[in-house]
Each structure stands twice: as structure tokens, then as C-alpha cells.
């Protein structure tokens, strides 16, 4: 899975949730980095991308390019500003920000294919593990 997000804290949060859910995660800070990763990692089946990003093109442009070059890849677009209709134009799934850990993990699992992490662990269990880790990191 590839997560594309220009905000470092959101990228860390999303990548940590995905890893806790059992996904192997690659990270990119913009669409150009994402394309480079997609060209060199043929095993990526899901891309989660913010819509608003700096650079030559945004998440909508990235989703359109993925649809053209790698039609087998599922694209999930996220934004706190854009509308679901924007994602519909690219054939992508839309996940509004802010999303809960449960919403994020459930969306990933709903759009992952064979060979992705087991669905045995519920999104609630993943969230509990994430919350425990965050509490430990903050000295709680």
C-alpha cells in the first residue's frame, strides 16, 4: 500500500494505522514521489492520497494517472476540503477527513485484494493497539 500525504503528522498517523492493521506501507509526500514509488514497486494494490497537495499535480491528477497506467490499483482519496463528487470523477473512493482509525482501517480492508492482511483483527482492535502505543509514547 502507498500513502501519499504532504502533512507529515497525518502521513505518520495514517502509515502507523495501516501498519498496525498488517499492511506493508510505502510513503510519499507528493504525487511525483508516489509515481516514482509506483514505477518501482509493482506489488502495490492500494493507494491512499490526499487531494490537496503541492507540486505539479494534486491527488485528483494522481488518481487519474493511476487509473490510466495501473488500472488494477484501488485509489482512496482523502480530504477535509474537497467533496466526494470530486473523487467520483476519477473513479476513486472518497474518505473525508478527519477520519477515525476505525473508518480508515475498514476502508483499507474493503479495498484491499487477495494477499493483503488478514481481516481477523477488527478495526476496533487495531485502534485500541494504536491508542495504547500513542499513550505509551506520551508517557501515560
VEXDREN-2710 file (C-alpha; in Angstrom, 1 decimal):
% VEXDREN-2710
k/r/px/py/pz
1/UNK/0.0/0.0/0.0
2/UNK/1.1/3.5/-0.7
3/UNK/0.1/6.5/1.4
4/UNK/0.5/10.0/-0.3
5/UNK/0.2/12.9/2.1
6/UNK/2.0/16.2/2.3
7/UNK/1.3/16.8/6.0
8/UNK/4.0/14.8/8.0
9/UNK/1.8/14.2/11.1
10/UNK/-1.1/13.0/9.0
11/UNK/1.3/10.8/7.0
12/UNK/2.7/9.3/10.2
13/UNK/-0.8/8.7/11.7
14/UNK/-2.1/7.0/8.5
15/UNK/1.0/4.9/8.0
16/UNK/1.0/3.8/11.6
17/UNK/-2.7/2.8/11.5
18/UNK/-2.1/0.8/8.2
19/UNK/0.9/-0.9/9.6
20/UNK/-1.0/-1.8/12.8
21/UNK/-3.6/-3.3/10.6
22/UNK/-1.0/-5.5/8.9
23/UNK/-0.3/-3.6/5.7
24/UNK/3.1/-3.1/4.2
25/UNK/3.3/0.6/3.8
26/UNK/5.3/2.9/1.4
27/UNK/5.1/6.7/2.0
28/UNK/5.2/9.7/-0.4
29/UNK/5.0/13.4/0.4
30/UNK/3.6/14.3/-3.1
31/UNK/2.3/12.9/-6.4
32/UNK/5.7/12.9/-8.0
33/UNK/7.2/10.8/-5.3
34/UNK/4.2/8.5/-5.5
35/UNK/4.7/7.9/-9.2
36/UNK/8.3/7.1/-8.7
37/UNK/7.3/4.5/-6.0
38/UNK/4.6/3.0/-8.2
39/UNK/7.0/2.6/-11.0
40/UNK/9.5/0.7/-8.8
41/UNK/7.0/-1.3/-6.6
42/UNK/4.8/-3.4/-8.8
43/UNK/3.2/-5.1/-5.8
44/UNK/1.2/-2.0/-4.6
45/UNK/-2.5/-2.6/-4.8
46/UNK/-4.0/0.3/-2.8
47/UNK/-3.1/4.0/-2.9
48/UNK/-4.4/6.4/-0.3
49/UNK/-3.9/10.0/-1.3
50/UNK/-4.7/13.4/0.0
51/UNK/-6.4/15.5/-2.7
52/UNK/-4.8/18.9/-1.9
53/UNK/-1.1/18.7/-2.3
54/UNK/1.7/21.0/-3.6
55/UNK/3.5/20.0/-6.8
56/UNK/2.9/19.5/-10.4
57/UNK/-0.5/17.9/-9.7
58/UNK/-2.8/17.1/-6.8
59/UNK/-4.4/13.9/-5.6
60/UNK/-7.1/14.0/-8.3
61/UNK/-4.5/14.2/-11.0
62/UNK/-2.6/11.3/-9.4
63/UNK/-5.8/9.2/-9.2
64/UNK/-6.5/9.8/-12.9
65/UNK/-2.9/8.9/-13.8
66/UNK/-3.1/5.7/-11.7
67/UNK/-6.4/4.8/-13.4
68/UNK/-4.7/5.1/-16.8
69/UNK/-1.4/3.5/-16.1
70/UNK/-2.2/1.0/-13.3
71/UNK/-6.0/0.2/-13.5
72/UNK/-5.7/-2.7/-11.1
73/UNK/-4.7/-0.3/-8.2
74/UNK/-7.5/0.8/-5.9
75/UNK/-7.4/4.5/-5.1
76/UNK/-8.8/6.1/-2.0
77/UNK/-8.8/9.9/-1.9
78/UNK/-8.9/11.8/1.4
79/UNK/-9.6/15.5/2.1
80/UNK/-11.1/17.8/4.7
81/UNK/-11.9/20.4/2.0
82/UNK/-12.9/18.5/-1.2
83/UNK/-16.2/16.8/-1.9
84/UNK/-17.0/13.2/-2.6
85/UNK/-18.1/14.2/-6.1
86/UNK/-14.5/15.3/-6.9
87/UNK/-13.3/11.8/-6.2
88/UNK/-16.1/10.2/-8.2
89/UNK/-14.7/11.9/-11.3
90/UNK/-11.6/9.7/-11.1
91/UNK/-13.4/6.5/-10.1
92/UNK/-11.7/6.6/-6.7
93/UNK/-13.3/6.1/-3.3
94/UNK/-13.6/9.2/-1.1
95/UNK/-12.8/9.1/2.7
96/UNK/-13.4/12.5/4.3
97/UNK/-11.0/14.0/6.9
98/UNK/-10.9/13.8/9.7
99/UNK/-11.4/10.1/9.7
100/UNK/-11.4/7.8/12.7
101/UNK/-8.9/4.9/13.0
102/UNK/-11.9/2.5/12.5
103/UNK/-13.1/4.3/9.4
104/UNK/-9.6/4.3/7.9
105/UNK/-8.8/0.6/8.6
106/UNK/-12.2/-0.5/7.4
107/UNK/-11.9/1.4/4.2
108/UNK/-8.4/-0.1/3.6
109/UNK/-9.7/-3.6/4.2
110/UNK/-12.8/-3.0/2.0
111/UNK/-10.5/-2.0/-0.9
112/UNK/-7.6/-4.4/-0.5
113/UNK/-7.3/-7.5/-2.6
114/UNK/-6.1/-11.1/-2.1
115/UNK/-2.8/-11.3/-0.3
116/UNK/-3.4/-8.3/1.9
117/UNK/-3.6/-8.5/5.7
118/UNK/-6.0/-10.9/7.4
119/UNK/-9.4/-9.5/8.3
120/UNK/-9.4/-11.5/11.5
121/UNK/-8.3/-8.4/13.5
122/UNK/-11.1/-5.9/13.8
123/UNK/-10.7/-2.2/13.2
124/UNK/-11.6/-1.7/16.9
125/UNK/-8.7/-3.9/18.0
126/UNK/-6.3/-2.1/15.7
127/UNK/-7.5/1.2/17.1
128/UNK/-7.0/0.0/20.7
129/UNK/-3.5/-1.1/19.9
130/UNK/-2.8/2.3/18.2
131/UNK/-4.2/4.2/21.2
132/UNK/-2.1/2.1/23.6
133/UNK/1.0/2.8/21.6
134/UNK/0.3/6.6/21.5
135/UNK/-0.4/6.6/25.2
136/UNK/2.9/4.8/25.9
137/UNK/4.8/7.2/23.6
138/UNK/3.3/10.2/25.6
139/UNK/4.3/8.6/28.9
140/UNK/0.8/7.7/30.0
END
